[in-house]
Amino acid sequence: MSVKIPDALQKYFPDSVHVHNLKITHFSDNEIWEYAITHNFAIVTKDKDFYHLANAKGHPPKIIWIIKGNCRNEEVLKILVGAKLDILKFLKNKKGMLILR
């Protein structure tokens, strides 16, 4: 997802950060997975590879998987902001994955 997304979400999800800002864009999916566990991050993704990792490894980390084909940043933001209450509830429960459309 775009590096602009977390900045646009700060009002709704103030701890949002992109892998680019963490300087881990060169990490493999497995390394991002481990980083998220170590630093208590949830992963927000449009990448089905994290779905497969979650099925293989369980959680943590929590995965928020946006199932939406190619779309503009505004559409991704609308999905995330529209699901704010569901996301906040998900982050507190024991479930490992939240799927958003």
N, CA, C and O atoms as a printed pandas DataFrame, in Angstrom:
     atom_number atom_name residue_name chain_id  residue_number  x_coord  y_coord  z_coord
0              1         N          MET        A               1    0.834   -1.180    0.000
1              2        CA          MET        A               1    0.000    0.000    0.000
2              3         C          MET        A               1    0.875    1.239    0.000
3              4         O          MET        A               1    2.067    1.185    0.303
4              5         N          SER        A               2    0.273    2.320   -0.337
5              6        CA          SER        A               2    1.002    3.578   -0.446
6              7         C          SER        A               2    1.569    4.026    0.900
7              8         O          SER        A               2    0.959    3.832    1.952
8              9         N          VAL        A               3    2.727    4.619    0.833
9             10        CA          VAL        A               3    3.374    5.181    2.019
10            11         C          VAL        A               3    2.551    6.345    2.585
11            12         O          VAL        A               3    2.749    6.734    3.736
12            13         N          LYS        A               4    1.641    6.897    1.799
13            14        CA          LYS        A               4    0.809    8.018    2.236
14            15         C          LYS        A               4   -0.342    7.586    3.159
15            16         O          LYS        A               4   -0.876    8.407    3.905
16            17         N          ILE        A               5   -0.717    6.325    3.112
17            18        CA          ILE        A               5   -1.881    5.843    3.863
18            19         C          ILE        A               5   -1.739    6.082    5.376
19            20         O          ILE        A               5   -2.641    6.671    5.971
20            21         N          PRO        A               6   -0.644    5.650    6.021
21            22        CA          PRO        A               6   -0.557    5.855    7.475
22            23         C          PRO        A               6   -0.642    7.318    7.900
23            24         O          PRO        A               6   -1.246    7.631    8.926
24            25         N          ASP        A               7   -0.044    8.211    7.124
25            26        CA          ASP        A               7   -0.124    9.640    7.466
26            27         C          ASP        A               7   -1.573   10.114    7.423
27            28         O          ASP        A               7   -2.007   10.876    8.287
28            29         N          ALA        A               8   -2.314    9.664    6.424
29            30        CA          ALA        A               8   -3.713   10.075    6.293
30            31         C          ALA        A               8   -4.589    9.465    7.384
31            32         O          ALA        A               8   -5.685    9.961    7.647
32            33         N          LEU        A               9   -4.118    8.398    8.017
33            34        CA          LEU        A               9   -4.893    7.713    9.059
34            35         C          LEU        A               9   -4.587    8.204   10.468
35            36         O          LEU        A               9   -5.227    7.752   11.417
36            37         N          GLN        A              10   -3.648    9.096   10.634
37            38        CA          GLN        A              10   -3.210    9.501   11.969
38            39         C          GLN        A              10   -4.348    9.992   12.859
39            40         O          GLN        A              10   -4.331    9.761   14.068
40            41         N          LYS        A              11   -5.320   10.655   12.284
41            42        CA          LYS        A              11   -6.466   11.157   13.053
42            43         C          LYS        A              11   -7.290   10.003   13.638
43            44         O          LYS        A              11   -7.863   10.132   14.720
44            45         N          TYR        A              12   -7.347    8.883   12.921
45            46        CA          TYR        A              12   -8.178    7.745   13.310
46            47         C          TYR        A              12   -7.377    6.649   14.019
47            48         O          TYR        A              12   -7.859    6.021   14.962
48            49         N          PHE        A              13   -6.157    6.437   13.549
49            50        CA          PHE        A              13   -5.263    5.408   14.088
50            51         C          PHE        A              13   -3.880    6.034   14.267
51            52         O          PHE        A              13   -3.014    5.880   13.406
52            53         N          PRO        A              14   -3.670    6.733   15.374
53            54        CA          PRO        A              14   -2.463    7.553   15.534
54            55         C          PRO        A              14   -1.133    6.796   15.548
55            56         O          PRO        A              14   -0.083    7.412   15.365
56            57         N          ASP        A              15   -1.151    5.499   15.756
57            58        CA          ASP        A              15    0.109    4.749   15.779
58            59         C          ASP        A              15    0.434    4.090   14.447
59            60         O          ASP        A              15    1.347    3.268   14.370
60            61         N          SER        A              16   -0.294    4.437   13.409
61            62        CA          SER        A              16   -0.067    3.840   12.087
62            63         C          SER        A              16    1.294    4.247   11.544
63            64         O          SER        A              16    1.707    5.401   11.655
64            65         N          VAL        A              17    1.977    3.278   10.959
65            66        CA          VAL        A              17    3.295    3.537   10.374
66            67         C          VAL        A              17    3.486    2.584    9.190
67            68         O          VAL        A              17    3.012    1.448    9.206
68            69         N          HIS        A              18    4.176    3.062    8.184
69            70        CA          HIS        A              18    4.433    2.268    6.972
70            71         C          HIS        A              18    5.798    1.596    7.090
71            72         O          HIS        A              18    6.690    2.119    7.757
72            73         N          VAL        A              19    5.965    0.450    6.452
73            74        CA          VAL        A              19    7.262   -0.240    6.479
74            75         C          VAL        A              19    8.374    0.662    5.955
75            76         O          VAL        A              19    9.527    0.537    6.366
76            77         N          HIS        A              20    8.030    1.560    5.057
77            78        CA          HIS        A              20    9.029    2.498    4.533
78            79         C          HIS        A              20    9.603    3.372    5.655
79            80         O          HIS        A              20   10.813    3.588    5.727
80            81         N          ASN        A              21    8.725    3.869    6.525
81            82        CA          ASN        A              21    9.171    4.733    7.623
82            83         C          ASN        A              21    9.951    3.948    8.679
83            84         O          ASN        A              21   10.762    4.514    9.413
84            85         N          LEU        A              22    9.700    2.655    8.744
85            86        CA          LEU        A              22   10.450    1.800    9.673
86            87         C          LEU        A              22   11.773    1.342    9.066
87            88         O          LEU        A              22   12.595    0.712    9.731
88            89         N          LYS        A              23   11.961    1.670    7.791
89            90        CA          LYS        A              23   13.163    1.298    7.042
90            91         C          LYS        A              23   13.321   -0.221    6.940
91            92         O          LYS        A              23   14.421   -0.759    7.064
92            93         N          ILE        A              24   12.193   -0.893    6.712
93            94        CA          ILE        A              24   12.230   -2.356    6.560
94            95         C          ILE        A              24   11.605   -2.795    5.232
95            96         O          ILE        A              24   11.121   -3.921    5.119
96            97         N          THR        A              25   11.613   -1.921    4.241
97            98        CA          THR        A              25   11.023   -2.272    2.940
98            99         C          THR        A              25   11.777   -3.414    2.262
99           100         O          THR        A              25   11.218   -4.096    1.403
100          101         N          HIS        A              26   13.012   -3.628    2.629
101          102        CA          HIS        A              26   13.809   -4.705    2.042
102          103         C          HIS        A              26   13.559   -6.048    2.731
103          104         O          HIS        A              26   14.068   -7.076    2.284
104          105         N          PHE        A              27   12.778   -6.046    3.816
105          106        CA          PHE        A              27   12.489   -7.279    4.545
106          107         C          PHE        A              27   11.577   -8.186    3.724
107          108         O          PHE        A              27   10.740   -7.712    2.956
108          109         N          SER        A              28   11.749   -9.481    3.893
109          110        CA          SER        A              28   10.819  -10.443    3.303
110          111         C          SER        A              28    9.517  -10.407    4.095
111          112         O          SER        A              28    9.456   -9.810    5.170
112          113         N          ASP        A              29    8.479  -11.044    3.566
113          114        CA          ASP        A              29    7.213  -11.118    4.303
114          115         C          ASP        A              29    7.411  -11.775    5.665
115          116         O          ASP        A              29    6.833  -11.332    6.657
116          117         N          ASN        A              30    8.218  -12.822    5.719
117          118        CA          ASN        A              30    8.488  -13.489    6.998
118          119         C          ASN        A              30    9.191  -12.556    7.984
119          120         O          ASN        A              30    8.889  -12.566    9.177
120          121         N          GLU        A              31   10.116  -11.759    7.488
121          122        CA          GLU        A              31   10.818  -10.819    8.363
122          123         C          GLU        A              31    9.885   -9.706    8.854
123          124         O          GLU        A              31    9.975   -9.274   10.003
124          125         N          ILE        A              32    8.992   -9.248    7.973
125          126        CA          ILE        A              32    7.999   -8.255    8.390
126          127         C          ILE        A              32    7.091   -8.873    9.448
127          128         O          ILE        A              32    6.750   -8.219   10.434
128          129         N          TRP        A              33    6.706  -10.110    9.249
129          130        CA          TRP        A              33    5.882  -10.849   10.215
130          131         C          TRP        A              33    6.554  -10.865   11.587
131          132         O          TRP        A              33    5.930  -10.534   12.595
132          133         N          GLU        A              34    7.821  -11.251   11.619
133          134        CA          GLU        A              34    8.564  -11.321   12.879
134          135         C          GLU        A              34    8.749   -9.935   13.506
135          136         O          GLU        A              34    8.670   -9.783   14.725
136          137         N          TYR        A              35    8.994   -8.935   12.669
137          138        CA          TYR        A              35    9.129   -7.564   13.161
138          139         C          TYR        A              35    7.829   -7.124   13.834
139          140         O          TYR        A              35    7.849   -6.516   14.905
140          141         N          ALA        A              36    6.714   -7.433   13.203
141          142        CA          ALA        A              36    5.407   -7.070   13.759
142          143         C          ALA        A              36    5.179   -7.743   15.107
143          144         O          ALA        A              36    4.641   -7.124   16.024
144          145         N          ILE        A              37    5.577   -8.987   15.234
145          146        CA          ILE        A              37    5.441   -9.693   16.512
146          147         C          ILE        A              37    6.303   -9.011   17.575
147          148         O          ILE        A              37    5.828   -8.699   18.667
148          149         N          THR        A              38    7.557   -8.789   17.245
149          150        CA          THR        A              38    8.511   -8.208   18.196
150          151         C          THR        A              38    8.085   -6.820   18.663
151          152         O          THR        A              38    8.289   -6.465   19.824
152          153         N          HIS        A              39    7.498   -6.039   17.769
153          154        CA          HIS        A              39    7.154   -4.653   18.088
154          155         C          HIS        A              39    5.658   -4.445   18.323
155          156         O          HIS        A              39    5.184   -3.311   18.390
156          157         N          ASN        A              40    4.923   -5.549   18.448
157          158        CA          ASN        A              40    3.494   -5.503   18.766
158          159         C          ASN        A              40    2.691   -4.686   17.753
159          160         O          ASN        A              40    1.846   -3.871   18.126
160          161         N          PHE        A              41    2.966   -4.914   16.474
161          162        CA          PHE        A              41    2.226   -4.275   15.393
162          163         C          PHE        A              41    1.192   -5.233   14.835
163          164         O          PHE        A              41    1.392   -6.448   14.841
164          165         N          ALA        A              42    0.095   -4.689   14.358
165          166        CA          ALA        A              42   -0.815   -5.404   13.473
166          167         C          ALA        A              42   -0.358   -5.067   12.053
167          168         O          ALA        A              42    0.185   -3.990   11.808
168          169         N          ILE        A              43   -0.578   -5.977   11.142
169          170        CA          ILE        A              43   -0.207   -5.749    9.745
170          171         C          ILE        A              43   -1.474   -5.457    8.960
171          172         O          ILE        A              43   -2.417   -6.248    8.975
172          173         N          VAL        A              44   -1.496   -4.319    8.273
173          174        CA          VAL        A              44   -2.594   -3.972    7.378
174          175         C          VAL        A              44   -2.058   -4.173    5.970
175          176         O          VAL        A              44   -1.038   -3.592    5.599
176          177         N          THR        A              45   -2.743   -4.992    5.189
177          178        CA          THR        A              45   -2.204   -5.395    3.903
178          179         C          THR        A              45   -3.290   -5.643    2.877
179          180         O          THR        A              45   -4.445   -5.895    3.219
180          181         N          LYS        A              46   -2.905   -5.567    1.624
181          182        CA          LYS        A              46   -3.737   -6.017    0.525
182          183         C          LYS        A              46   -3.113   -7.278   -0.086
183          184         O          LYS        A              46   -3.609   -7.806   -1.081
184          185         N          ASP        A              47   -2.047   -7.740    0.507
185          186        CA          ASP        A              47   -1.245   -8.852   -0.005
186          187         C          ASP        A              47   -1.741  -10.186    0.551
187          188         O          ASP        A              47   -1.739  -10.393    1.764
188          189         N          LYS        A              48   -2.165  -11.089   -0.334
189          190        CA          LYS        A              48   -2.680  -12.384    0.130
190          191         C          LYS        A              48   -1.590  -13.253    0.751
191          192         O          LYS        A              48   -1.898  -14.240    1.418
192          193         N          ASP        A              49   -0.329  -12.903    0.545
193          194        CA          ASP        A              49    0.753  -13.680    1.160
194          195         C          ASP        A              49    0.662  -13.653    2.688
195          196         O          ASP        A              49    0.984  -14.645    3.341
196          197         N          PHE        A              50    0.231  -12.542    3.254
197          198        CA          PHE        A              50    0.088  -12.470    4.708
198          199         C          PHE        A              50   -1.093  -13.315    5.192
199          200         O          PHE        A              50   -1.078  -13.818    6.316
200          201         N          TYR        A              51   -2.108  -13.469    4.352
201          202        CA          TYR        A              51   -3.207  -14.383    4.651
202          203         C          TYR        A              51   -2.663  -15.806    4.782
203          204         O          TYR        A              51   -2.996  -16.535    5.717
204          205         N          HIS        A              52   -1.826  -16.177    3.829
205          206        CA          HIS        A              52   -1.233  -17.523    3.851
206          207         C          HIS        A              52   -0.300  -17.703    5.054
207          208         O          HIS        A              52   -0.295  -18.763    5.679
208          209         N          LEU        A              53    0.475  -16.687    5.375
209          210        CA          LEU        A              53    1.338  -16.760    6.564
210          211         C          LEU        A              53    0.497  -16.932    7.828
211          212         O          LEU        A              53    0.838  -17.724    8.706
212          213         N          ALA        A              54   -0.592  -16.190    7.909
213          214        CA          ALA        A              54   -1.465  -16.280    9.084
214          215         C          ALA        A              54   -2.053  -17.684    9.215
215          216         O          ALA        A              54   -2.157  -18.216   10.320
216          217         N          ASN        A              55   -2.432  -18.273    8.100
217          218        CA          ASN        A              55   -2.972  -19.633    8.147
218          219         C          ASN        A              55   -1.904  -20.650    8.530
219          220         O          ASN        A              55   -2.196  -21.642    9.198
220          221         N          ALA        A              56   -0.680  -20.407    8.111
221          222        CA          ALA        A              56    0.406  -21.337    8.411
222          223         C          ALA        A              56    0.951  -21.165    9.827
223          224         O          ALA        A              56    1.279  -22.148   10.491
224          225         N          LYS        A              57    1.047  -19.924   10.288
225          226        CA          LYS        A              57    1.724  -19.642   11.557
226          227         C          LYS        A              57    0.792  -19.266   12.705
227          228         O          LYS        A              57    1.207  -19.281   13.864
228          229         N          GLY        A              58   -0.456  -18.929   12.402
229          230        CA          GLY        A              58   -1.331  -18.431   13.454
230          231         C          GLY        A              58   -0.964  -16.991   13.788
231          232         O          GLY        A              58   -0.307  -16.305   13.005
232          233         N          HIS        A              59   -1.389  -16.553   14.938
233          234        CA          HIS        A              59   -1.068  -15.185   15.322
234          235         C          HIS        A              59   -0.566  -15.151   16.750
235          236         O          HIS        A              59   -0.860  -16.089   17.491
236          237         N          PRO        A              60    0.162  -14.153   17.190
237          238        CA          PRO        A              60    0.347  -12.871   16.546
238          239         C          PRO        A              60    1.256  -12.967   15.323
239          240         O          PRO        A              60    1.895  -13.995   15.098
240          241         N          PRO        A              61    1.310  -11.916   14.553
241          242        CA          PRO        A              61    0.618  -10.640   14.671
242          243         C          PRO        A              61   -0.803  -10.740   14.129
243          244         O          PRO        A              61   -1.169  -11.705   13.458
244          245         N          LYS        A              62   -1.577   -9.734   14.432
245          246        CA          LYS        A              62   -2.920   -9.633   13.877
246          247         C          LYS        A              62   -2.795   -9.094   12.454
247          248         O          LYS        A              62   -1.952   -8.246   12.163
248          249         N          ILE        A              63   -3.655   -9.608   11.578
249          250        CA          ILE        A              63   -3.638   -9.204   10.184
250          251         C          ILE        A              63   -4.969   -8.546    9.838
251          252         O          ILE        A              63   -6.033   -9.100   10.115
252          253         N          ILE        A              64   -4.904   -7.375    9.239
253          254        CA          ILE        A              64   -6.078   -6.723    8.670
254          255         C          ILE        A              64   -5.869   -6.772    7.160
255          256         O          ILE        A              64   -5.042   -6.054    6.599
256          257         N          TRP        A              65   -6.647   -7.643    6.525
257          258        CA          TRP        A              65   -6.475   -7.906    5.095
258          259         C          TRP        A              65   -7.570   -7.188    4.321
259          260         O          TRP        A              65   -8.755   -7.469    4.501
260          261         N          ILE        A              66   -7.176   -6.275    3.473
261          262        CA          ILE        A              66   -8.118   -5.536    2.635
262          263         C          ILE        A              66   -8.207   -6.266    1.297
263          264         O          ILE        A              66   -7.245   -6.321    0.530
264          265         N          ILE        A              67   -9.377   -6.820    1.044
265          266        CA          ILE        A              67   -9.600   -7.531   -0.218
266          267         C          ILE        A              67  -10.252   -6.556   -1.179
267          268         O          ILE        A              67  -11.473   -6.403   -1.210
268          269         N          LYS        A              68   -9.440   -5.925   -1.932
269          270        CA          LYS        A              68   -9.897   -4.940   -2.910
270          271         C          LYS        A              68   -8.825   -4.919   -3.983
271          272         O          LYS        A              68   -7.644   -4.755   -3.677
272          273         N          GLY        A              69   -9.218   -5.082   -5.225
273          274        CA          GLY        A              69   -8.243   -5.061   -6.308
274          275         C          GLY        A              69   -7.530   -3.730   -6.369
275          276         O          GLY        A              69   -7.506   -2.974   -5.398
276          277         N          ASN        A              70   -6.957   -3.457   -7.506
277          278        CA          ASN        A              70   -6.297   -2.161   -7.675
278          279         C          ASN        A              70   -7.298   -1.056   -7.397
279          280         O          ASN        A              70   -8.391   -1.028   -7.963
280          281         N          CYS        A              71   -6.909   -0.154   -6.525
281          282        CA          CYS        A              71   -7.795    0.949   -6.181
282          283         C          CYS        A              71   -6.967    2.133   -5.714
283          284         O          CYS        A              71   -5.776    2.017   -5.425
284          285         N          ARG        A              72   -7.620    3.247   -5.651
285          286        CA          ARG        A              72   -6.954    4.483   -5.242
286          287         C          ARG        A              72   -6.786    4.514   -3.727
287          288         O          ARG        A              72   -7.490    3.819   -2.995
288          289         N          ASN        A              73   -5.848    5.327   -3.276
289          290        CA          ASN        A              73   -5.629    5.510   -1.837
290          291         C          ASN        A              73   -6.904    5.925   -1.118
291          292         O          ASN        A              73   -7.163    5.490    0.004
292          293         N          GLU        A              74   -7.697    6.767   -1.768
293          294        CA          GLU        A              74   -8.927    7.248   -1.154
294          295         C          GLU        A              74   -9.871    6.091   -0.829
295          296         O          GLU        A              74  -10.559    6.115    0.191
296          297         N          GLU        A              75   -9.903    5.077   -1.699
297          298        CA          GLU        A              75  -10.767    3.919   -1.451
298          299         C          GLU        A              75  -10.268    3.108   -0.255
299          300         O          GLU        A              75  -11.063    2.648    0.564
300          301         N          VAL        A              76   -8.962    2.936   -0.161
301          302        CA          VAL        A              76   -8.377    2.215    0.969
302          303         C          VAL        A              76   -8.672    2.972    2.266
303          304         O          VAL        A              76   -9.059    2.372    3.269
304          305         N          LEU        A              77   -8.490    4.271    2.236
305          306        CA          LEU        A              77   -8.770    5.088    3.419
306          307         C          LEU        A              77  -10.242    4.991    3.817
307          308         O          LEU        A              77  -10.562    4.879    5.000
308          309         N          LYS        A              78  -11.125    5.033    2.839
309          310        CA          LYS        A              78  -12.570    4.929    3.112
310          311         C          LYS        A              78  -12.888    3.596    3.778
311          312         O          LYS        A              78  -13.685    3.547    4.715
312          313         N          ILE        A              79  -12.279    2.527    3.311
313          314        CA          ILE        A              79  -12.504    1.194    3.900
314          315         C          ILE        A              79  -12.030    1.183    5.354
315          316         O          ILE        A              79  -12.760    0.749    6.245
316          317         N          LEU        A              80  -10.814    1.657    5.587
317          318        CA          LEU        A              80  -10.240    1.619    6.933
318          319         C          LEU        A              80  -10.980    2.532    7.907
319          320         O          LEU        A              80  -11.293    2.124    9.026
320          321         N          VAL        A              81  -11.254    3.739    7.494
321          322        CA          VAL        A              81  -11.967    4.676    8.375
322          323         C          VAL        A              81  -13.390    4.173    8.622
323          324         O          VAL        A              81  -13.900    4.269    9.738
324          325         N          GLY        A              82  -14.023    3.642    7.588
325          326        CA          GLY        A              82  -15.373    3.119    7.738
326          327         C          GLY        A              82  -15.449    1.932    8.684
327          328         O          GLY        A              82  -16.493    1.674    9.283
328          329         N          ALA        A              83  -14.350    1.215    8.819
329          330        CA          ALA        A              83  -14.297    0.037    9.685
330          331         C          ALA        A              83  -13.615    0.324   11.017
331          332         O          ALA        A              83  -13.228   -0.605   11.727
332          333         N          LYS        A              84  -13.465    1.593   11.360
333          334        CA          LYS        A              84  -12.705    1.960   12.564
334          335         C          LYS        A              84  -13.177    1.208   13.805
335          336         O          LYS        A              84  -12.354    0.636   14.521
336          337         N          LEU        A              85  -14.453    1.194   14.069
337          338        CA          LEU        A              85  -14.958    0.516   15.274
338          339         C          LEU        A              85  -14.669   -0.976   15.228
339          340         O          LEU        A              85  -14.284   -1.570   16.236
340          341         N          ASP        A              86  -14.855   -1.587   14.050
341          342        CA          ASP        A              86  -14.554   -3.019   13.903
342          343         C          ASP        A              86  -13.062   -3.278   14.112
343          344         O          ASP        A              86  -12.686   -4.274   14.730
344          345         N          ILE        A              87  -12.222   -2.395   13.605
345          346        CA          ILE        A              87  -10.770   -2.557   13.757
346          347         C          ILE        A              87  -10.369   -2.431   15.218
347          348         O          ILE        A              87   -9.591   -3.242   15.721
348          349         N          LEU        A              88  -10.890   -1.424   15.900
349          350        CA          LEU        A              88  -10.536   -1.244   17.309
350          351         C          LEU        A              88  -10.999   -2.436   18.146
351          352         O          LEU        A              88  -10.289   -2.872   19.052
352          353         N          LYS        A              89  -12.168   -2.953   17.848
353          354        CA          LYS        A              89  -12.679   -4.138   18.550
354          355         C          LYS        A              89  -11.790   -5.356   18.248
355          356         O          LYS        A              89  -11.448   -6.127   19.145
356          357         N          PHE        A              90  -11.427   -5.510   16.978
357          358        CA          PHE        A              90  -10.570   -6.612   16.550
358          359         C          PHE        A              90   -9.215   -6.577   17.256
359          360         O          PHE        A              90   -8.706   -7.618   17.671
360          361         N          LEU        A              91   -8.638   -5.405   17.393
361          362        CA          LEU        A              91   -7.322   -5.289   18.016
362          363         C          LEU        A              91   -7.339   -5.704   19.485
363          364         O          LEU        A              91   -6.294   -6.026   20.052
364          365         N          LYS        A              92   -8.516   -5.698   20.098
365          366        CA          LYS        A              92   -8.637   -6.077   21.504
366          367         C          LYS        A              92   -9.089   -7.523   21.707
367          368         O          LYS        A              92   -8.979   -8.051   22.814
368          369         N          ASN        A              93   -9.599   -8.172   20.648
369          370        CA          ASN        A              93  -10.099   -9.535   20.839
370          371         C          ASN        A              93   -9.020  -10.573   20.527
371          372         O          ASN        A              93   -7.871  -10.224   20.258
372          373         N          LYS        A              94   -9.392  -11.819   20.564
373          374        CA          LYS        A              94   -8.422  -12.898   20.385
374          375         C          LYS        A              94   -8.300  -13.381   18.947
375          376         O          LYS        A              94   -7.490  -14.264   18.662
376          377         N          LYS        A              95   -9.083  -12.823   18.044
377          378        CA          LYS        A              95   -9.030  -13.229   16.654
378          379         C          LYS        A              95   -7.727  -12.758   16.019
379          380         O          LYS        A              95   -7.143  -11.757   16.434
380          381         N          GLY        A              96   -7.280  -13.503   14.998
381          382        CA          GLY        A              96   -6.013  -13.186   14.367
382          383         C          GLY        A              96   -6.123  -12.429   13.059
383          384         O          GLY        A              96   -5.152  -11.823   12.603
384          385         N          MET        A              97   -7.324  -12.461   12.440
385          386        CA          MET        A              97   -7.452  -11.811   11.136
386          387         C          MET        A              97   -8.797  -11.120   11.006
387          388         O          MET        A              97   -9.835  -11.642   11.412
388          389         N          LEU        A              98   -8.744   -9.934   10.430
389          390        CA          LEU        A              98   -9.939   -9.185   10.074
390          391         C          LEU        A              98   -9.878   -8.939    8.575
391          392         O          LEU        A              98   -8.903   -8.394    8.059
392          393         N          ILE        A              99  -10.924   -9.345    7.891
393          394        CA          ILE        A              99  -10.988   -9.161    6.433
394          395         C          ILE        A              99  -11.941   -8.010    6.138
395          396         O          ILE        A              99  -13.089   -8.004    6.583
396          397         N          LEU        A             100  -11.448   -7.046    5.387
397          398        CA          LEU        A             100  -12.251   -5.886    4.990
398          399         C          LEU        A             100  -12.399   -5.863    3.473
399          400         O          LEU        A             100  -11.487   -6.223    2.728
400          401         N          ARG        A             101  -13.565   -5.433    3.047
401          402        CA          ARG        A             101  -13.844   -5.341    1.588
402          403         C          ARG        A             101  -14.252   -3.935    1.236
403          404         O          ARG        A             101  -14.527   -3.646    0.071
